[in-house]
Amino acid sequence: MGVLFSAPQYEFQLIRQEWEQRFNELCAHGVFVGGAPVKEFEKHFASFLDVKGVAGVGNGTDALFLALKALGIGKGDEVITATNTFIATVEAIHHTGATPVLVDCERDSYLIDLDQVKANVTSRTKAIIPVHLYGQMVDIDEFVQWAADKGIFIVEDCAQAAGAHLNGKYAGSIGSIGCFSFYPDKNLGAIGDGGAISSNHPELLSGFRKLRNHGGELKYIHEFPGFNSRLDPLQALVLDLKLKYLNEWSERRRENAGIYSENLSNVEGVIVPKHRGDESHVFHLYVIRVEEDRRDALKKHLQKKGILTAIQYPTAVHQTPAFQHLGYGRGAFPVSEEYAQQILSLPMSIALSKADIEYVCDEIRSYMGTN
């Protein structure tokens, strides 16, 4: 019996027939860059999020980078984010010329510690990137006003949280800007790379659209040097079809997470994720913690049993060679450093059956009870 870590191929089979029909229509028209599929998806996703507009881009990293560029962030500025995130969050800051300022995460939720964010604000702070990690939203409702009073932009990193909502607002609709990744294994995943930027500010939306298209919204009208980062219409077709199922699939993931927690909550040596128990978590990942001297051995045990797991992320950003120049030494962020040695992501997808999850839990229980 084998259990895949994620199953984007399963999702594709659910939309395959309709996608193939739309794909054939696209090919018949011969418009392979931009066009109606991208505009339609942008319109539908904006409606889903209840925002003024969405701009599709090439990938999630570009979404973050172009968002910061549109805000005018560059050399001499500082942008605060969490150290327990995928490196793309910090890369985007770095490539604008601004300085990444890192903070630790909360012990219970693994989400960015907003008290530490406030403590690290300086006169050079221009933006804060709260990461909705593992699919769980950071509660930034009141924090947004605090930041606005200081002239600081909030850029939501929604790469893992498409479809999550809190207090009636979707991830990507609360801050100044929301940034999404449509990497294939995301909750809303393409069949290749893709990303999007959301906002309620028309002037920012215009800026995104120009930046992604060589500095202009119209062909051969270049208002400034831009970039080439456009959402592929083939990917837009997939995303538009999947969007109709996103809330249903989010609920399925929450149900799967509930089965995991029910089976693992009383297993000695295993710490299950804590969350609000509402729709603010869409469980892009189901992450447990195991003592560091047992985590890797448990991972190997599960692999031998045909169960694929992952570690997100094995090294906090400040400890990677890429960002050691920031000068944060060992112990700078004790929670993130400790958890990087303990976290283990279990299989999570809408393809999982209850029997699959119970098999995973049985093997974890068996290993932890005998080792």
N, C-alpha and C positions, 0 to 999 in steps of 0.2 A: 504494500500500500504506500503510495507516494503522495505528498502534499506540497504543492508549489507555493512559493512565497507570495507571488502575485499572479494574476491571470488576465492580462489585457486581451489575450487571444479569445478568452471566453466572452468578454464584453463585445468584442468585434463581431463574433458570430451572431449575437443578438440583433445587430443592426446591419449585418452584411448584405442582405437582399436589397434593402432600401438604399444603402450606400452604393452598391454596384449600379443601381438604376441611375442615381444622381451622378455618379462618376461617368457613366456613359454619356449622359446629357452634357456634362462639362466638356468631355473630350470632343463631342460633336460641335460645340460652340468654339473650341480652340482657345479659350481664355484661361491660361494656366498660371497667371500671376494676378492677385487681387480679384476684382470682379464681384459678381453677385453673391457667391457663397460666403465670402469674407464679410461683406456688408450685412448679409442676413444673420450670420452668427453674431456679429458685433451687436446688432440690434436686439436679438433675442437674449443674449447674455446680459446686456445692459438692463433689459426689462426684468430678467430674473433677479438681478442684484438690486434693482430699483435705484439705479444711478443714471446720471445724465447721458453718459456714453462710455463706450469701450473701444479701445484701439488694439487690434491684433498685432502681435510682433513675432519675431522668429523663434523666441524661446523665453523661458522664465528669467534667465540671467539678463538678457537684453531688456526685459520689462523693468527690472530694478535699475539698471544702468540708465536707460532712457528716462525713467521717472525722475531720477536725481538730476540728470542733465536738464530736463525741462524746468526744474525748480531753480536752475542757475547755480547749482552747487558745484564747487570746484576747489582749486588750490587755496589753502588758508582756512577752509571750513572744516568742521567736525560733524560726523554723523555717528550716533550711538546705536548699537545693536547688541545682540546676545552673542556670547562666544560659543554656545552650544547650538550651532546652526550649520547648515550646509555652507561650504566655503563660498558659494556664489553670492550670498548676501553681502559678505565682506569684500569680495572681489569687485562687486559693482561700485561700492564706495571708493575703493582704491583707484579704480580706473577713471574716476572723475577728477582725480587729483586731491580729493579731500582726505582727511585723516580718519580712519575708523577708530572709534572709541568703544571698547568692549565692556560688557558687564556680565555678571553671573545670572544663573536662573534660580527660580524658587525651588525649594526642596521637594514640595509635594507635587506641583503641577508640571515642573520642568520648563515652564514658561518664563520669559524674561522678567527679571525682578525690577518692577517699576520704581521702587524706592531707590534702588541703586542708579537707575536712569536719572532720576531727579538729582541725585547727589553728584552726578558727573556732568551736569549741564554747565557750560561756560559761555562766555560772550561769543565764542566761535561756533557754538552748536547751531546748526541750521536745520537738521532733520533727525528724526528718531525712526528706526525701523523695528517695530515689534513683530516678531515672527510667530505666526499661529502654528506652533510646532506640533507635529504628529497628527494634525487635524483638529486640534483644540484651540479655540480662540482666546487670545489675550483680552481681558475685559478693559477696553480703552475708552469706554463711553465718557467718563468724567475726565480722564487723562487728556483727551483731545482738547478740551477747553483750556485745561492748564497749559498745554503746549501752545495753543493759539495765543493765549495772553502774553506769551514770551516770544511770539513770532517764530515759532518752531513748527516745521511741517511734520506730519505723521504719514509715513509711507508703510502701509501694511504689506508684509510678506505673506501672501496667501497661497504660496506654492503647494502647501499640503492641506489646504482648508477650503477648497471650492465646495460650496453648499452648506458650510457651517453658518449658523446664525445665533445671535445672542441679543436679548432685549428687542426682538423684532427687526434686527438689522443683520444683513449678511456680511460675512467677511469680505472686505474690499469696498464697502460702502460707508465706512465710518470715518476713516482718516482722510487726508487730502487726496491720497492716491492709493489704489490697491494694485498689487502685482501678482500675476498668476503664471504658473507653469503648467503646460499640458503634456509633459513628458508621459510616455505611454502607461506607466504604472500609477499615475495620479488618479484621484477620485474622478476627475474629468480629464481623461487622457486621450491624446491623439494617437495616430499610428506612426508617429515620428516626433520631431521637435515642434514646439509651438508655445506661445505665451500671449498674455494680454495685459493691458493696463486699464484700470477703471477709474473714473473720477466724476465728481459732481460739478467740476469747474470747467466751463467751456473753453477758457483760454488755455488751460493745461491740456485739454484734449486736442486742441488744434496744434499745440506744441509737440505732443507725442506723434501725431500723424505726419508732421513735417520731419521730425527727427528720424523716424523710421524709413523715410522715403527720400533720402538725399537732400533734406532741407526744404522740401516743398510738398504741398498737397496736390499740386497740379504738375503734369509732366513738363519738364524743361523750365519750370519756374523754381529756382533755387534761392531761397531767401537767406540761407546760411549753410555752412558745411554740415551735412547730416550723415546718416548711416544707411545701410541697407539691411533692414530687419523687418521683413513683412511676413505675416501669417500666410502660409501656403493654402490655396483654396481647397486642395485635396484634404488637408487637415481640418479646415473649417467645416467641410461636409460632415466629417466624422463627429466633430465636436457639437455641431448643431443637432445631429441625431441623438447623441448621447445626453445632451442637456435635458431632453424631455424626461429622462429616467433618473436624473441626478438625485432628486429628493428621495425617490424610492430606493435607490442604491445606497444612499447615506443611511437610511433606516436599517437596511440589511446589514451594513457594517456595524451599526450600533448593537443590533441583535447578536451578531457574532462576538462582539466584544463582551457582551453580557454573559454569553456561554463560557468564554474564556475565564472571566472573573469569577463566575460561580464555581468553576472547577479548580481554580488555582488559588483562590483567596486564603485557603487554609493549608496550603503546602508550605511546610517549613523551609525557609531559605529563599522563597520567591516573593517578590513585592510586585503586586499588580498596580496598574496606573490608577491614580485618583483623578476624578473629574466631577463636573457638576451634575451629571446624570440627565442632561438636557440636550438640545439639538446644537449646542455650541461646540460639540465634538463630533467629527465625522470619521474618526479612526482611519485616517490614511495609513497609520501604523498602530499596531498594538504592541506596546513596549513594556516588557517586564524588567526587573532588576534582580540580579543574582550576584552573590559575593564574587569578587574578581578572580579568586583562585579556583572558582568552579564554572564561571561563565563560558570560557572557551571550551572546556571539556564537555559541558552540556551541549553546546552548539555542535561539536563533533559527534556526540552521541545521537542527536536528532538527525544529523545528516546521514549517519549510517542506517537510520530507520526510514530514510526516504523523505525526511521533513526538512525543507529548506528554510533557513532563517537568515537574518542579516543584522548588522550592527550599524545603527545610525545615531551617533557618529563615533568612530573609534578614537578620534583625537579632537579635543576642543580646538577651535580655530587659532587661538593665540599660541598653541603649542605646535602648530604645523610649521614646516620650514618656510612656507610662503609668507607667514606673518610673524615670524619671530622678531623681525625688525621693529615691531611695535613696542618691544621692550617689556612685555609682561612675563615675569618669571614664573617658575613652578610655585604653585600655591596662591597665585593671584586670584584665581576663581575656583575655590575649593570644591564647591558643589558640582560644577561642570566637570572638573578634573576627576573627581571621585566617580561620578556617574558614567563617564566615558569608559571606565573599566568594568562597569556592571551591567549596562543596558544590553538587551537582546530583543530584537524585533521578531515576533512570531508571524507565521503566515496570516495574511489578511487580504481578503478579496470577496466579492459577491459570489464567487464560484464555490466557496467553502460550504460544505454541508455540516450539520451538527455532528455527524459521525467523524468527519475530518478533524474538527476541533477537539472532540473528545479523545480521539486517537493521539493528537499532539499533547494534550493535557495528561493522558495516561503515561506517555513516555517521559514527560517531565517529572511527573509524580514518582515514577519508577526510578528514574536516575537519582533524583534528590533524596529518595528514601534509602538508597543503597550506597551512596558515595559521599 
